[in-house]
Structures are given as C-alpha cells and as structure tokens.
Amino acid sequence: MQMKERAYKTIKDLVFDVIRQTKGFADYQTVTKKVMERFPKSAWKESHWGYYRSHITSDIGRYRDEFPKKIRDNLRKGIVRLRKRQRKAPRIVLQEKKKEAKEDTIKQIGDEILRNVRFVIGVAAENNAQMRFKLNRWVYARLQQEEIRKKRPVKQSLWDSGIRVCQRCGRKFKSIKGVEVMQKCQIGTSRQFRI
C-alpha cells in the first residue's frame, strides 16, 4: 500500500498512520521500513513495535480508543498469524513435558513484559543513565515487596500449623524471621520451608 507523503513530528504519528493506512494489517517489517526512511537515526526496534501494537489491541491499552474496532481486530489477527508462523518454525525437541511447555510460556510472556517495562523505563529516563538505574531499582523493589507481602501469610500459616523444620533436610527453625518459602530445598541450605 502506498503511503501518503507527509511530515511526521514523532515516530508514534508515523506508526499510527501506517496502521490506519494498512487498515491494521501492518507488520514489524513494514513499519520498520517506514520508520527508518523518515527517522534514520532512530533506535527503533521490535519491542517498540510490540509496545504500540499491544497498547492498541489490548482491552485496557493506552491507544485503544484511537482506532476503530476493525483495525484493532486486524492488528490482533496479525499477532495470531505471527505466533502461528513462529510455532511452525523447526525446533529440535527430544521430549517436552507439559510442565516445561508451561514454563516456556511463562518465560515468553515474562520476557515480553520485561521488554515493555524496559522500553517504558528507557522512554521515561530518556538518556539519563542515573534516572534509568533509579527507575529500575524502584520497580525491582516494589515487585520484591509485593512478593514478600504475598508470602507472609503463607509463612505464618505454616508456622502456626506446627511446621517448624525444613520438610526436606529436617533443619529446625528457631523463629519465623528469615525463613523462606520455597518449592525446593537443597540439602545443607538452612531456613527454608518446603511446600
């Protein structure tokens, strides 16, 4: 599809225009070609495309309301086609268990979330390395605190039920403080509930 010649102030304007003109059938290669033509010094990469695409197609996306349903649906279909193509790629797998497949899915989703978070932190920090570092640490600390808050009642209920030793190695706990809730315990490591 031939794009109308027009001046773009931002990459976002260009990306949105490509999506509108292709009626949602834009893909990473098409958008990248246009971005590099208009913004040759850009650090454009696939995670940027993923960010815009996800914020347009998601039900709670930031840019969802800027596009009609038909364009969002077409863009979503493109994601499905891409995933199908990726699934058909040859892979050497001797034996794949359900648990490993589930962990792979979690890893893929987690990696995509991380790419988006890194992109947003990069945009917020601009070229300020110290700001990027501080934002990274802030997000990391908040995720850690959230994990601690979720584990605290589990630890307390295990302690209250009388489980005061590691279920794997048998090491006794004197108090709940410092005890970690883990699914596995390596022999010799101390202070771990095995659940």
QUIFEN-V731154 format. One record per pair of residues at least 4 apart in sequence whose C-alpha atoms are under 8 Angstrom apart, sorted by the first residue. I is the first residue (numbers start at 0). J is the second residue. D is the distance in whole Angstrom. If there is no record, write none. Layout:
# QUIFEN-V731154
i = [I,I]
j = [J,J]
d = [D,D]
This chain:
# QUIFEN-V731154
i = [0,0,2,2,7,7,7,8,9,10,10,10,11,12,13,13,13,14,14,14,15,16,17,17,17,18,18,18,18,18,19,19,19,21,22,22,22,23,23,23,23,23,23,24,24,24,24,25,25,25,25,26,26,27,27,27,28,29,30,30,31,31,31,32,33,34,34,34,34,35,35,35,35,43,44,45,46,46,46,46,47,47,47,48,49,49,50,50,51,51,52,52,53,53,54,54,54,54,54,55,55,55,55,55,55,55,55,56,56,56,56,56,56,57,58,59,62,63,66,66,67,68,69,70,71,72,73,74,75,76,77,78,79,80,81,82,83,84,95,95,96,97,98,99,100,101,102,103,104,105,106,107,108,109,110,111,112,113,114,115,116,117,118,119,120,120,120,120,121,121,121,123,124,124,124,124,125,127,128,129,130,131,132,133,134,135,136,137,138,139,140,141,142,143,144,145,146,147,148,149,150,150,151,152,153,153,154,154,154,154,154,155,155,156,157,157,157,158,158,158,163,163,163,164,164,164,164,164,164,164,165,165,165,165,165,165,165,165,165,165,166,166,166,167,167,167,167,168,168,168,168,170,170,171,172,172,174,177,178,178,178,179,179,179,180,180,180,180,181,181,181,181,182,182,182,183,183,184,184,184,184]
j = [20,21,17,20,12,13,37,12,13,14,34,38,15,16,17,33,34,18,30,34,19,20,21,25,30,22,23,24,25,70,23,66,70,25,69,70,73,69,70,71,72,73,74,70,73,74,77,29,30,74,77,30,77,31,45,48,32,33,34,48,35,43,44,36,37,38,39,41,43,39,40,41,43,47,48,49,50,114,115,118,51,115,118,52,53,115,54,115,55,62,56,74,57,60,59,60,61,62,63,60,61,62,63,64,65,66,71,60,63,71,72,74,75,63,63,63,66,71,70,71,71,72,73,74,75,76,77,78,79,80,81,82,83,84,85,86,87,88,99,100,100,101,102,103,104,105,106,107,108,109,110,111,112,113,114,115,116,117,118,119,120,121,122,123,124,131,134,135,125,126,131,131,128,130,131,134,131,131,132,133,134,135,136,137,138,139,140,141,142,143,144,145,146,147,148,149,150,151,152,153,154,180,155,156,157,180,158,175,178,179,180,159,175,160,161,162,163,162,163,175,171,172,173,169,170,171,172,190,191,192,169,170,171,172,184,189,190,191,192,193,192,193,194,184,185,186,193,184,185,186,187,189,190,190,178,190,178,190,190,191,192,190,191,192,191,192,193,194,191,192,193,194,192,193,194,193,194,188,191,192,193]
d = [8,7,7,7,6,6,8,7,7,6,7,7,6,6,6,8,7,6,6,8,6,6,6,7,7,6,5,7,6,8,6,8,7,6,8,5,7,8,4,6,8,5,5,8,6,6,7,6,7,7,8,6,7,6,7,6,6,7,6,8,6,7,8,6,6,6,7,8,8,5,8,7,8,6,7,6,6,6,7,7,6,8,7,6,6,8,6,6,6,8,6,7,6,7,8,4,5,5,6,6,7,5,4,8,8,7,7,7,6,5,7,7,6,7,7,7,8,8,6,7,6,6,6,6,6,6,6,7,7,6,6,6,6,6,6,6,6,7,6,7,6,6,6,6,6,6,6,6,6,6,6,6,6,6,6,6,6,6,6,6,6,6,6,6,6,6,7,7,6,8,6,8,7,5,5,8,8,6,6,6,6,6,6,6,6,6,6,6,6,6,6,6,6,6,6,6,6,6,8,7,6,7,6,6,6,8,6,8,8,8,7,6,8,6,7,6,8,5,6,7,6,5,8,5,5,4,6,8,8,7,5,5,7,8,8,8,7,6,5,6,6,5,8,6,8,7,7,7,8,6,7,7,7,8,8,6,8,7,5,5,7,6,5,6,6,5,6,7,6,6,5,7,8,5,5,6,8,7,7,8,6]
